[in-house]
Structures are given as structure tokens and as C-alpha cells.
Amino acid sequence: MSSCYERVLQPIRGCFTLFLKLFWYCCRSIENNPKSTNYKESTTLLLKNDNENDDTILTKPNGPLIAFSYAGMLWAYYLGVIAFLRDHFDLFQSNICLSGISCGTSAVLVIFLDLSIEQGFEFGLGWQKLFDNRPLKFWFLSTSQIMNMIIKKFTKFGITDKILAEKYKKYGGSNTIHFGVTALKLPNWRKFWKYSTFHLCLGDFGSLKQMVYAGLCSMRTVPFFRTLGFYGGYYVLDGALTSNYSIPEIYRNNNLDKLDNNDRVIRIAVLKHKSIPADVKPLKNFKWNEWIISGDLNDNLQRFNRGYYDA
């Protein structure tokens, strides 16, 4: 099974490069206006001076980083891991920081926003409900449609910009959570073939909309989404295209390609493979179709149980 995943995953990052060049040439008009999709709103003021020691937080971590890798539609596995961590550890007292790529961003939000496991399930199953109500299912998703779905769900949970600011203050300031994206450096569209890619950690979100949009940028892969994202002056894509994990600068003092005693990063993945170091990972890989089909409640309860057991 591992060799099968290797044959599938290894060509993806390379082949996607060629696809992006063609896509960028043919579809230069992006759905999201750069001036309107950088959701840094006035609520940023709520986050300023939340922690007097922000400078020290940026230079030296106080606790471990819990880094969630990409996961497709296997979000329930991460909920199982979170349930185990909550049952056996005090995450708040551990001074944790959080990072996620693609589906891993949803796991970050469950912890950071103090959502219950039940709310995590409701949030995850909402994706499948959206897919079932669309003629194209999970193909060519609309950013605005998903944004509205997620914001409505958070509103139902009582999550607002004020709550977001309170969570930043609770967990230690602006450096608490990060979402990983693949950024494109484009000279101009006439020389689209000369673009380059690099991994970028997004954080310090000033509003709920900005945070949700950043999370969607981290999981944005064409043709599952209609367009590229735009954030911080860059066109961005799924962070999994350039990294297995999104590691902030302050955690990059050690060799991140392997696990060692000095490593303060707890890596959590849904793919078991020698090229993906992980402290928590499945004992047996999931089937390929489970990565793109969320399934019903029973399917996800089985994944939840696997995540709890593996943790």
C-alpha cells in the first residue's frame, strides 16, 4: 500500500507545476480581487497588545508546536487525535502553538477555538452536505459559497471576531496559530513559465473572515477549487504542494526532516510513509477514495476511533 501511495503522490507535485503554468496562462483573471480578499479588517485592533511578551514569543517558543499535515477529507481522524490529547493532556497549560496544512487547518481551529468534538463533526459533515447539493460535487468549488457555509457554522457556534481576539489572548498572542500555503512568485503573465513556488506560513489573523479565507487558501487545489487564492500579495495554493508540515520560523532550530530529542514539534499525519516523519500516524493507510469522499457519520466515526487509538 505504501508503494502505491508513493507512486501516486510523488508525481503530483511535479506534474502540478506544468498544470499551473497552463492554468495561469489561460485563466489570468482571478475570481478573488486581491484588494477585496485580503481580509485584514478593523478588528485587527482587538489583537494589538494582547500580550506584552509578543516579542519573546516570536523569538523563542514557550511550548511545543502541534503540526497537522494534509488529510484530504479524513478530518475525523484528526478529531480522534484531538480527543485523545484532550483526555490525557492540558493543552492550554502546555503553552502549545498550532499549525496546519490543508485539512489540517480545521484541526487547528477545533483546538484553538475550543470547539467540542461534536461541533467538529458537525463542521466536517457540513462539507459532505455541500458536496451532495452541488451538481459538480467537490469539483470547482466556489470560495464565496464555502466561506458562507463556514461563517454561518461559526456564527451558530457563537464564534465572532471578539471571540477570536479572546482566543489569541488566551493562547499567547499573535504567534499562536499558522496555516501553510504554497505561494507563487510570478514576474508577469507574459513570462508565466518563469514562476517559482515557496512555502509560506500565514498567521496573525485580524478577523474571522480573514482566518477562514487563509484556511481555504491552505487547501486550495485546482480543479477542486475554481481559482487560485490571493493572500499577502501572492497567489497561493494548497500548502501540501511544497511541504508536509508548516513549521514557523521560531521552531526551525533543529533538523525538521527527522525526529530527535531536541525537536519541539509534534507532527500528526494521516499518511504512513517513510518520507513523512510523524509522531502520530495511522498503523495502516486509508484507501485512496477516502481522501476525497467524506462519507456518512458511521464512516467518520470509524476514522475518529482510528485517530484516537493511533494517538
SVG drawing of the C-alpha trace seen along z (x, -y; Angstrom):
<svg xmlns="http://www.w3.org/2000/svg" viewBox="-29 -49 48 51">
<polyline fill="none" stroke="black" stroke-width="0.4" points="0.0,0.0 2.9,-2.4 4.5,-1.9 1.1,-2.6 0.8,-5.9 4.4,-6.7 3.7,-6.2 0.6,-8.4 2.0,-11.2 5.5,-11.7 4.4,-12.7 1.7,-15.1 4.0,-17.9 6.0,-17.7 3.0,-17.4 1.1,-20.1 3.9,-22.5 3.2,-22.1 -0.6,-22.3 -0.2,-25.6 1.8,-27.1 -1.0,-26.3 -3.7,-27.3 -2.1,-30.6 -1.7,-31.4 -5.3,-30.5 -7.0,-31.9 -5.3,-35.1 -8.4,-36.7 -8.8,-35.5 -12.2,-35.3 -11.0,-36.9 -10.0,-40.5 -6.7,-41.0 -8.0,-44.2 -11.1,-42.6 -9.8,-39.2 -7.1,-40.2 -9.4,-40.1 -7.3,-42.3 -10.2,-44.2 -10.5,-46.8 -10.9,-44.0 -7.1,-43.8 -7.1,-46.4 -8.6,-43.9 -5.5,-41.8 -2.9,-44.5 -1.1,-44.5 -2.9,-41.3 0.3,-40.0 3.1,-42.2 5.7,-39.5 4.9,-39.1 8.5,-39.9 9.8,-37.0 7.2,-34.7 8.4,-35.5 12.0,-34.6 11.6,-31.7 8.7,-29.2 7.3,-28.7 5.9,-25.2 5.6,-22.6 4.2,-23.1 1.4,-20.7 1.6,-20.5 -1.1,-18.8 -0.3,-17.6 -2.7,-17.5 -5.6,-15.0 -8.0,-15.3 -11.4,-14.5 -10.0,-12.5 -10.8,-15.2 -12.4,-12.8 -9.1,-11.1 -7.7,-14.3 -10.7,-14.8 -9.9,-11.4 -6.3,-12.5 -7.6,-15.8 -10.0,-13.8 -7.1,-11.7 -4.9,-14.8 -7.7,-16.5 -8.3,-13.4 -4.7,-13.0 -3.1,-16.4 -3.9,-20.0 -3.2,-21.7 -3.7,-25.2 -1.2,-24.7 1.2,-23.2 1.6,-26.6 1.1,-25.0 1.3,-26.6 -0.6,-25.1 -0.1,-24.8 -1.9,-23.1 -1.9,-22.4 -5.0,-21.9 -7.5,-19.8 -5.1,-20.1 -6.2,-23.8 -9.6,-22.5 -8.0,-20.5 -6.1,-23.7 -9.4,-25.6 -11.1,-22.9 -8.3,-23.2 -7.7,-27.0 -11.4,-28.0 -12.2,-25.4 -14.8,-23.7 -16.3,-20.4 -15.7,-17.1 -19.5,-17.2 -19.1,-20.6 -16.0,-19.3 -18.2,-16.6 -21.0,-19.0 -18.4,-21.2 -16.9,-18.3 -20.1,-16.7 -21.2,-20.1 -18.7,-19.7 -20.3,-16.5 -23.7,-18.1 -22.4,-20.9 -20.9,-18.4 -24.2,-16.4 -26.1,-19.6 -23.9,-20.6 -24.1,-19.1 -20.3,-19.1 -19.9,-17.6 -16.4,-18.5 -15.2,-19.9 -14.7,-23.6 -15.8,-24.8 -16.7,-28.4 -14.8,-30.4 -17.8,-32.5 -20.0,-29.5 -17.7,-27.8 -16.9,-31.0 -20.7,-31.5 -21.1,-27.9 -18.2,-28.1 -19.1,-31.6 -22.7,-30.5 -21.5,-27.5 -19.2,-29.5 -22.0,-32.0 -24.1,-29.1 -21.3,-28.1 -21.1,-31.6 -17.7,-32.3 -17.2,-36.0 -14.3,-38.4 -14.4,-39.2 -14.1,-35.5 -11.2,-35.2 -9.3,-38.0 -10.0,-36.4 -8.6,-33.1 -5.4,-34.8 -5.0,-36.4 -5.8,-33.1 -3.2,-31.0 -0.4,-33.5 -0.7,-36.1 -0.4,-36.6 2.1,-33.7 -0.2,-31.0 -1.6,-29.5 -0.3,-29.2 -1.7,-27.9 0.7,-26.7 0.2,-27.7 2.2,-27.3 2.9,-30.8 3.6,-31.6 6.2,-34.2 5.1,-35.5 7.1,-38.0 4.2,-38.8 1.7,-36.8 3.7,-37.2 6.5,-35.2 4.3,-32.8 6.7,-29.9 9.3,-31.6 7.3,-31.5 8.6,-29.9 6.9,-28.4 7.8,-28.5 6.1,-27.6 4.6,-30.4 3.2,-30.4 0.1,-32.6 -0.8,-33.9 -1.8,-36.9 -5.4,-36.8 -7.3,-40.1 -10.8,-38.8 -12.8,-35.6 -13.2,-36.1 -9.5,-36.5 -8.8,-33.4 -11.3,-31.3 -10.1,-32.6 -6.5,-31.8 -7.6,-28.3 -9.3,-27.9 -6.1,-29.2 -4.2,-26.4 -6.4,-23.7 -6.9,-25.4 -6.1,-22.9 -7.3,-23.4 -9.7,-21.8 -11.3,-21.2 -11.4,-24.9 -12.2,-27.2 -9.3,-29.6 -6.1,-30.3 -6.2,-32.2 -4.6,-35.6 -3.1,-36.5 -0.4,-38.9 0.5,-39.9 0.9,-36.4 -1.2,-33.9 -1.5,-30.9 -2.3,-27.2 -2.6,-24.1 0.4,-24.1 0.8,-20.3 2.4,-21.1 5.6,-22.4 5.7,-20.8 4.3,-18.0 4.1,-20.4 4.0,-24.1 6.7,-25.0 7.0,-28.6 10.5,-30.2 10.9,-30.0 10.7,-26.2 13.3,-25.7 16.4,-25.5 16.6,-21.7 16.6,-19.3 13.0,-19.1 13.4,-16.2 13.8,-13.7 12.5,-13.3 15.0,-13.8 15.0,-14.5 15.5,-18.3 12.6,-18.6 9.7,-20.6 7.4,-19.8 4.7,-17.2 3.8,-16.0 0.5,-14.4 -0.3,-12.9 -2.9,-10.7 -0.4,-9.0 2.1,-6.4 5.2,-6.7 9.0,-6.8 9.2,-10.2 6.7,-11.8 8.0,-11.9 5.2,-11.8 4.7,-11.2 1.1,-10.2 0.1,-8.4 -2.1,-5.5 -0.9,-2.0 -2.5,-1.2 -3.0,-3.6 -6.5,-4.7 -7.9,-3.8 -7.4,-6.3 -11.1,-7.1 -11.4,-8.1 -9.2,-11.1 -11.8,-12.7 -15.1,-11.3 -16.0,-12.2 -18.8,-9.6 -21.5,-9.4 -21.4,-9.6 -20.6,-5.9 -17.6,-6.2 -16.2,-9.1 -16.8,-7.6 -14.6,-4.7 -11.9,-7.2 -12.3,-9.0 -11.7,-5.8 -8.6,-5.1 -7.2,-8.5 -7.9,-8.1 -6.3,-4.7 -3.2,-5.7 -2.6,-8.7"/>
</svg>
